[in-house]
Amino acid sequence: MTGYPAEQAKKELGSGGSDAHTAHFAGVFAGLGCDIIALQEGVAVRTMQKIAQEVGCFLATLSSPIAWPGHVLSRYAIVESRTFSHMVPQDAVPPFSRTAGAVLLEMGRGEKLWVVNVHLHPGDVELRAVEGDILRARVGELMALCENIIVLGDSNSEVDEKVHVHLAALGFANAMQGVGGGVAATMDTVGIQTHYIDHIYCSPSLAPKLSNARVIRDAGFRHDGPQSEGLWVHSDHLPVVAELDWNR
């Protein structure tokens, strides 16, 4: 939500919450054509509310114990939201120090859907393992309430780490592995280590409904670099999009 590189984007967009900033990202999100969008490292809630109003979406904000809230934009009504990330007095860096939580959506005809939005720690593998254990427990509790669950976000890890192993054990399908031709990089610029770290998982009830998945590499999104002088893109990550045929 800052553009990338942020210092270059700020010259055109101004600070977060400015009219130019709000209009730009509202246009980016509308252009994706998605019914549900989950964001990590989002902006302040007031700014996100302005963007949600511009794109005509419901909004749930998942707080961060430090400085990186998550947001879920939805064209479906929001029933409730739950936050999994909290300050821990004795820990300088608590589990889910970025953000983690779940949003329950009303899909119509009495059907509901949990959207679990997570952002795991970027550098501490042991802490990510703790986060994976907590997430497995929370997802298990959610499944007892509603079997339709999507877990998505920035895992800061490839699919061999514990969080992915847990989700696979629960029967969740990785959208890119299932219908996207395989997991694809979401940070893949030339000269920088390739990262396969942003993922979408669908619960066993939803996996058969997956029809397509892809990583967006359209103009304006991160591309093979380095970035040209004076140019900037929407984010330092590429979006992952999954399509489900809800009636299948």
N, C-alpha and C positions, 0 to 999 in steps of 0.2 A: 504493500500500500504506500510505498515511498517512491516507486519507480527504481530502475537500476541502470546505471549508478545513481544513487539517491541525490548526490550533489548536483548532478546534471539535470535530473528530472525536476528538481526544486526550482531551477531557473525558469521553467515554463509553468509548473503547476502551483508554485508557492507552497506554503505550509499546509499540512494535513487539515482538511476542513474548509479550505478556501473554495470558492465557487469553481475555479478551474480544476482543482484536485477532485472535488466531488463529481463534477461532470465527466471528467476523464474516466474515473474508475466505474461510474455508473454505466458509461458506454461500453467499457471492456466487459463487464459482467453481462449486460444485455446482449452483447454480441456473441457470447458463448451459447446462448439459446438454451440454457439449462433450467430445469424446474427447481433444482436444489443445488446450492453452491456452499461449500464449506471452506472457510478461510482460516489460516494460521498466521500468527504475528500480525493481527489486524490492528486497525486504528482505534481511537477512542470511540466509545459507544455513540456519542452525539453525532460524530462524523458518519459513522456507519448507519445511523438512523436516517440521516439525510439521503444517503445513497439508496437505502432500502425504499424510501418514499419515491425516489426518482425512478426506480425500476419496478415499483409496484409489488414488492415482496414483503412477506412477514419476516421478522428478524429475531433471532435469539443470540444473545451474547454470552459467551462462556468466559468467566473471569480468569485472570492469571495471577498467581501469588507474587509475581515480580512485575513484568511490564509487557506481556505479550498475549493479550486476549485472543480468543477465537470467536468466530461468528458463523452463523448458519443463516443464509438467505433462502427462503422457501416460497414457492407459489401455493403451497398447501398450508392450511392453518396449523399453527403451533399449539399443541395441547399443554405441554410442560417442558421444562428443561432441568437438567441436573449437572452440577459441576463436580468433577473428580479432583480438581487441583486446588490445594489449600496450603496456606502458610503453616510450617511446622516450627515451633519456637526454637528447638535445639538444632535444627538443620539449616545451614546457610543456603543450601540448594535442595529444596524438597522434591519428592517425586512429582512429575508433571509440572515442573517449574515454568514451562511455557504455557500450556493449556491442555485441558482434557475435559470432556463432558459429553452429555447425550441430550438430544432434542427429540421429542415425540411429536410426530406429524399425523394429522388426520387426512387420510388418503381418499375418503369417501366410501360409501357402501359398508360402513362399519369397520373398514380396514385401517390399520395404523402402521407406522413405520418409525423405528428408532434410527436416528442419524448420530453416530458416535464420532466426534471430531477430536483428533488427538495430534499433539505435537510433542514428540519425545525429545529427550536431551540430545544435543548435537555431538557431544564429545565423550561422555562417560558411559562406556559399555555396561559396566556393572549397574549403574543407575537405570539404564534403559531396561535391563533385565528385571529390576524391581518394578519398573513401570509396566512391563509386560505382564508380570504376575498380577498386579493390581487390576490391569485392564481385563485380564481373563476373568477375574472374580466379578467385576462389575458387569461385563457382558453376559456372564452366566446368569446374573440376577435379572438383567433386562430380558433375556430370552424367556424367562419364566413368566414374564408379563406380556410379551409380544414377540412372536417368532421372526418377524420381519425386521432385520437389522442390517445397516450398512456401517462399516467401520472404515474411516478414511482419514487421510491427512499426511503430515510429514513425520514419518517414522524415524528419519535420520539413520536409517539402516536398510541393508538389503535383506532379502527374504530368508537368510539363514539364521537370523537372530531370534531370540526367544519370543518376542511379540508375534512374529509371523508363525512360528511353530505352534504357539498356543491357538491362534486363530484357525490354523489348518486342523488342529486336533478337535476343534469345535465344529468342524465341517464347513468353515467359511471358504469361499472361492475368491482368489485374487482375480479381479476383472481382467487385467492385462494378460495374465497367464491363460485365462479361460477363453476369452474371445478377442483379445487384442494382438495376437501374434507373439506373445511373450512380453515379459517385463522390459520396459524401455527406460532409458535414462531421462531424468527430469532436470539434471544440471550436466550439460555435456559440451561445454565450450572447449575449443581447441586450446591446448596448453594448460588446461585445468583438469584435475582428476574427475573422471566420469562418476556420477552418483545416480544410483537407482533407488531413490529414497522416498518417493511419494507414491502412495498406493491406495487402492479402493478394494475393500473386501465385502462380499455379500454373504449373508447367512444361508444355510441350507435351503430355506424356503424360497429365497430369492435367486439363488444361483441358476436355476433353470430358466429364469426370466432374462438373464443377461443376453443381449443381442449384439453388442458392439462395445469396444473400448479403444481409446487412443490417447496419445500424448499430443497436445496441441502445439504445433510449431508454426503457426500462422505469423504473418507480418505483425510486428509489434511485440512479439514474445521473444524470449531469449533465443539467440541463434549462435552459430559458430563465430567465435570472436578471435582476438579481443575486440571489445566494443570500439567502434570508430569514434574519433574525437567529436564531441558535440552531440552524439546520438545517445538515446536511452531507450529502454524497453520497460514493459509493464512490471516485471518482477525478475528476481534472480532465479526463480524456479519456473518450469513449464507446467501448465495445468494437466491433470489427468481427468478424462471424462469417460463415464460409463453410461451406456443406454440400456434400459430395462423395458421389456414389453410386459407391462403390469398385468395385462389380461391373459398372458400365456399360461 
